[in-house]
Amino acid sequence: MQTLNKISPGKYKILKIETSCKSAQKRLMILGVFEGDKIEVIKPAPGPVILEKNGTRIGIGQGLAASIMVEKIEDAR
Amino acid sequence: MEEKLIILTGNPNTGKTTIFNALTGLHQKTGNWPGVTVEIKEGYFTYEGINFKVIDLPGTYSLTSFTEDERIARDILVREKADAVVVIVDASNIERNLYLVTLLLELEQKVIIDLNMYDIARDKGVAIDVNHMEKLLGTKCVITIGNKKTGIETLKKTIYEVSKQEKQPTIKTNYGNEVEEVISEVEDIIRNVAPPYPSRFFALRLLENDQTIWAHIKDASIYREVKKLVESIYNRFPDIETYLIEKRYGFIHGLTEECTKRIEVMENKIELTNKLDRLFTHPFYGTIFFLFFIWLTFNIVFNWGSPFTNLLEGLFSFTAINLSRVLSSINFPEWIVSLLTDGIIGGVGSVLVFFPNIFLLFFIFAALEDSGYMARAAFITDRLMHRIGLHGKSAIPMILGFGCNVPAIMATRTLETKKDRVLTTLAIPFMSCSARLPVYLLFTGIFFQNHRGSILFSLYLIGILFGLLTAKLFKKTFFKEETPPIIMELPLYHTPDIRNMLISAWERSYLFIRKAGTIIFGGVIVIWALSYFPVSATYAGENSFIGILGNKLAVLLRPAGFGYWQAAVALLFGLVAKELVVGTLGTVFGGEMELTRSLTTIFTPLSAYAFMLMTLLYIPCIATIAVIKQEAGIKWAILATIWSLFVGWLVAVLLYQGFRLY
């Protein structure tokens, strides 16, 4: 298990979103990012982490990325 | 002619503006909605003898009151009872886009789904079975490619048909038996107080703890009863807020699976976006690119704009001189001639000459927005802005402030929350706009010939510092809530549409002209009258009212090292437009030739620096105050004025007194 701000590009599964900011969690969900989802990390830290899910590209600040636990499924192509 | 009302809505980055422009052409204007500072455009088109009025709502992802935009979009939808609501959906990304559709269906709107950017969807490998989707949702679906104007006629025809129909039953999200029971329980109590909202929609928002919906029933007799019920529901389902979102997505997911299929993918465009993103959001290279784009923008704005500005300046002074000659020759009263030439043409003209720069600024701004770059830039600036309690996006309007504060404050409309808008608006007047530059050039040329660059740089830096300090201070005083971390959708990069850029630049700069015609006009007349009267005095001389006022104010300026009536009068003129400070100094010291000599006798390098600081900070110009009032309200406009007067005076005095002894 790793956090989203400390990984290389590739496909991951989101295990847990542990943020104290409820509005951030809701915002992620409204954009279609849920716990248990498979996502592709396009650009890792430093700077914002950019991930893709269902064709939506979402940028997440490093602070929030540190509170998202993920598990690797596949390396980048 | 029969008139029908159509509302356009959809997520950001779905090509909504392009569809709006394609539907209405140039028959559009920025609507004037009381209390609404978000840009809401209205347009018209006719079809089959019916006049369709189209309202273009700000792009939103949902209809809760998470952001100001969402709240406003919801209010307008509820209040206006449109004959059809067109949801622009990014066809390459229907899952996330349909989320808004589920909420619109709960709001019982007559929805038409416009699957836009269908070409990009195909490039990404998505094919949609439109007929099947219509059946599953019970709404009409249309395919369009906005930038190629494909499908617009079909869209008009569908709007026409749907607007004639009665409301049709549609399919709504089912939240599962247990929660459905809970929803009905709440619905039963609030049925009478919910209107104009549909009771199911209202009940769901209560369960989601939506503050504006709760405020709606704050005074109702059933408030306590509802509160108790909802609290008991929270005990039974602690995660109900996120559960509801999940259920909606579950419903959409099933639907999408059934009506889309994956086809061969073209990866090129996505590859390019990936590469650019790695560069543009990188902490180091991204910052370099960001600074480069800003530098390029200002270069274009001033280099391309200045020939037009000079042309306008020439035109205004030519008109003023000739008008004055003609009118004097036919014995017009002298005060009318002075009012027309010195006052109106001189004063309003000095503000209007900025029109070319402002137009260009918004033109490039539209390009940066439309291409997708702006979303990336927000991440670069977020590191600094977040510390102050602002969103990364706030940096862009602040930077625009170096050009002119007026369009910069108008650009705060792109920010999502009221807090960000107000705080950014309050910070912008401290950004050293181009009108302040002539003042610096005059004084540094006389007093700091060998250090012009560093003196200029220090002034810009001090401006930024006070802007950020102001935002931080007012954030702490007036907005206690925590700043949520930055999460933004990043659209694929694409070439901006020239037509959209032109329309956007024209509309925003037109607002500026309208302002010059009203509030600025009024301010100009007041300053003119103070300078002209009493008739015996020379224009803006020591015996004119403004000179007398200047003499009184000079006492206040003495601790800052420039307690002279001439300096005070120049600063009063600076209220109209800051570059007038130089012109006025010229007038009161008896012409350009005398100016340098006079200034060296009454200013020292230290008091000159204090005077430049004062010019930088002391007050927003009339146009800026007017636009703060328009965007944030009278309360903030007054606060910004008093605050900057206080800061400007205090800083100038502290500097002068502090260094005087050395």
Interface residues (C-beta under 8 A of the other chain):
Chain A: T19 C21 K22 S23 A24 Q25 K26 R27 L28 M29 I30 L31 G32 F34 I42 K43 P46 G47 P48 I50 N54 G55 T56 R57 I58 G59 I60 G61 G63 L64
Chain B: Y61 S62 F66 S92 N93 E95 R96 Y99 K124 V126 E241 T242 I245 E246 Y249 T273 N274 D277 R278 T281 H282 P283 G286 A375 R376 F379 I380 D382 H386 E482 P484 P485 I486 I487 M488 E489 L490 P491 L492
